Amino acid sequence: AIGYLGSAWLGLGATLHTVLGLATLVLAWATLFSTGMIYACLKTIPRWHSPLVPLNYMLLGHFSAALLLLAMRALQGGATPGLVWLALALLAAAAAGKIAYYAKFQRPSGPTLARAIGATTAARAKLLDQGHTHGTFLTNEFGFRIARERATTLRWVALVAAFIVPVFVLLFAPQAALVAVVACLGGLFVERWLFFAEAQHVVRLYHGQQRV
């Protein structure tokens, strides 16, 4: 990316500029996808072990970047209709991906305690002794209660700030795209916090939880 900017600043030629730009793009895609896969490859956390996780990383990354590009162009007086429609299209795709993720994990659907010990699906296992009488790192880190208690409210905050506010800005005041960027980043901050806070490790089954 630094080479791309340097070639533009120094005027080193269109060919080098294009090659460096494409290399930056490919590496950015690889980084974004790989970051999503860091979480999606973890079978021990059902909410992360889904193709929707890297897909949402890609969609949210492209959407937020499109908004930022539009805001930069708007500050220079160049918020073209093409950029506005591109941002709106990416917004629709990113919102659909996030809503699909929330719908899939609306309720716990991962392994049960009975399954964890190899019992039949009809059996109901019960943990007689958790091995501790107070919270531990495992129970605190992988069973964050605040997120579950306020999940619906926080999801709406994320959706409104990240998607609904930018929709109205893009449709009615695209020159104020910076407002959409601020709202979007605020919403995505809540969305990222929820992504981590709602995650429940299967180790919770060995601390009294029936399903994760």
Beta strands, then each sheet from edge to edge (+ up, - down):
end
